[in-house]
């Protein structure tokens, strides 16, 4: 067997489809992992790294006195499987393989993933031939060429990746553990430190300090408006910025008509076509379309794996001679951009544009296949279009501008205006993402005199440096050698998820700033790019076989030990500083009840809320969603009404949820439920809020005397209000239970909103679990739930609701499980099934069942069945079974309908029994006749 190992499942499937060349590709699943086979070839996809580097056992306890944070620097590491099912399947297939081809992405990370697979394969099949296929796009031509010209794994490239893994682990783990322990933070609240992460954060913090220290300077700009042939023209004073107000005012006052044309300069300017995309320039361009760095890379990776674009992680901005540009254009001729492709072919420049960076691993990012908006979706298609149009722009001719500069004189003051007209569209014809803004000026003549319609003197201020956007930060990281093209966007995403930075442009949070400043003060090497730059240069030397991975890791250990010499000497100072300053990050502002401080509280588990610093004297609090919806953090915005900081929920991989002012949100989210209290009116509601009573629960749990005094109510009115609130609170509890049930049982699906489904059900009268258990399937389908889902949901709802009801009635949990297993899930089934039949179905004694039936009948106000002794019950059953043709199955059905002996059979309504049991009327009558004859014969014999 020829085994092909790809980096992802989607890559494995596409490679199989390409290499099969018309043969049927058979997909099989083994423990949930897919393989794709044709002939004697099988492809399998990994999930990126299927093993990870970790420390040897013994280092798990952060507070161990033996295994201190510094000890992690020299700790031995092992490789631990992270995807056990994939590892097991890979080795299972490898045992039967005669040839293995590694087909992971060709870069440092991909080569390391390939080496990991190689080691797993060699562990079970030492002699199997292993080769390597290298490609830059998952297209038929690239894949066939790569597999026809396989090579060996680049172990030097993989070694650089392994060295980076080890260095990042030792730096991140040891420093994170040291800082977190010093600041006494753990769990979800640890303080993360990293080799690339910390210098990157330091840049954001330093920029924020520059902004804060910036002192704006005033300046003045002088301009005027004139017109010619009905066209308004704006001109600026040639002095530019006046730093002296009086000089600016004098110039303004001297500006007098006429405005005389003193100089006309005409010319042309070449507008060069853009160079090809590398990873960084692609991210910058995608950012202009509104895509975050992480999202842009995610979509590019998806397009690459589906064969639509080339490998998106590249430093190359020069098309290699081996890239068939004509072939790409031919392919794109069938795309939705056919006209743009034809225009490019017709106007193609002699040579494509070139950037400043040329590498040999991958070509610049370019389109490789035809995609449609219908096939890949709007968002992904926008990125595909960006890449395609950039490719066309690199082949399109330069644009040409006609420029015009006109100088004027007005009372001895000099003014100027400029214009530009695009006379040759060039690459702008196919690349609309770079705006070509024209300013068309009329024709002027030397000495021409024009009127002055308005003179304006604008007072302005110099602006501080701008915060980093994600794309600008990635550009700066590249300039400084921080991270790699594959990891820079991930570093930024980590800073956001760690709550160190927020917003876009990026600004540091209080905790991000405090951690950075503590490190800068006591171990600045960690926050400066120099050390990371050195390590990155050494990584390159590993790739070039000029240094070994072990040598670079050893040198990195020395650097880290030097940093720890500084840190450990200042551990107490660092910890105290971080704790004292980060306590503020949770404070939101004044408590509306007592004037204390409201602060975000995080408890163990997923609970978080806002509470008062004067607890237990003041019990005012505001609930927050559990942490699965996001970790609550304070923002810099402050509510003008309540003077509280806004709150945001931050969750990795999701957009932040801005709650805003927590008290405003608390009031608005409880407004509807308060109005459900019958006695509540607008005036009473305002009175309650003025007394800081915001929820139904607060009213329901208050003493009537307190309510009467706080809301100025008569005692009986206060008691009535409390009673009504208790009823509404119970209703809210049931609704909450129903919402939780829906979320637990409805599978999440893109475009389907739980809130809309719940709102639609509420309009149909379904607001709690009891309503849901009795609902019609059509009602659920109208609310947006599929037919099969509706059936399953109703079944689960009935089991859940009826189970709880039976528990409340008094059925023990152990017995309830047996009833549910026997199909008896609710009170109705209890009263419609005889105790004898219940006993047989559940395996419980008749006495136990009779007690349970009595409880249910009492709850439903039904008569309790007369208890029939076991002996009598068996006698009646045996009599029925003695009737010719009456089988065990029929006896069971009869028992379910209460027919437990001959007397009941003879006395029953035949039509009704037929409906209940499904047994034919004539058969029942025949049983009655046979029984009657049998009894008569018995009497005769006597």
Secondary structure, 3 states (H helix, E strand, C coil): CEEEEECCHHHHHHHHHHHHCCCCCEEEEECCEEEEEECCEEEEECCCCCEEEEECCCCCCCCCCCCCHHHHHCCCEEEEECCHHHHHHHHHHHCCCCEEEEECCCCHHHHHHHHHHHHHHHCCCCCCEEEECCCCCCCHHHHHHHHHCCECCCHHHHHHHHHHHHHHHHHHHHHHHHHHHHCCCCHHHCCCCCCCHHHHHHHHHHHHHHHHHCCCCEEEEEEEEEEECCEEEEEEEEEEEECCHHHHHHHHHHCCCCEEEEEEEEEEEEECCCCCECHHHHHHHHHHCCCCHHHHHHHHHHHHHCCCECCCCCCCCCCCCCCCHHHHHHHHCCCCCHHHHHHHHHCECCCCCCCCCCCCCCCCECECCCCCHHHHCHHHHHHHHHHHHHHHHHHECCEEEEEEEEEEEECCEEEEEEEEEEEECHHHHCCCCCCCCCECCCCCCCCCEECCCEEEEEEEECCCCCCCCHHHHHHHHHHHCCCCCCCHHHHHHHHHHCCCEECCCCEECHHHHHHHHHHHHHCHHHCCHHHHHHHHHHHHHHHCCCCCHHHHHHHHHHHHHHHHHHHHHCHHHHHHHHHHHHHHHHEEEECCCCCCEEEEEECCCCCEEEEECCCCCCCCEEECCCHHHCEEEEEEEECCCCCCEEEEEECCCCCCEEEEEHHHHHHHHHHHHHCCCCCCCHHHHHHHHHCCCCCHHHHHCCCHHHHHHHHCCCHHHHHHHHHHHHHHHHHHHHHHHHHHHHHHHCCCCCCCCHHHHHHHHHHCCCCCHHHHHHCCHHHHHHCCCCHHHHHHHHHHHHHHHHHHHHHHHCCCHHHHHHHHHCCCCCHHHHHCCCHHHHHHHHCCCHHHHHHHHHHHHHHCCCCCCCCCCHHHHHHHHHHHHCCCCCCHHHHHHHHHCCCCCHHHHHHCCHHHHHHHHCCCHHHHHHHHHHHHHHHHHHHHHC
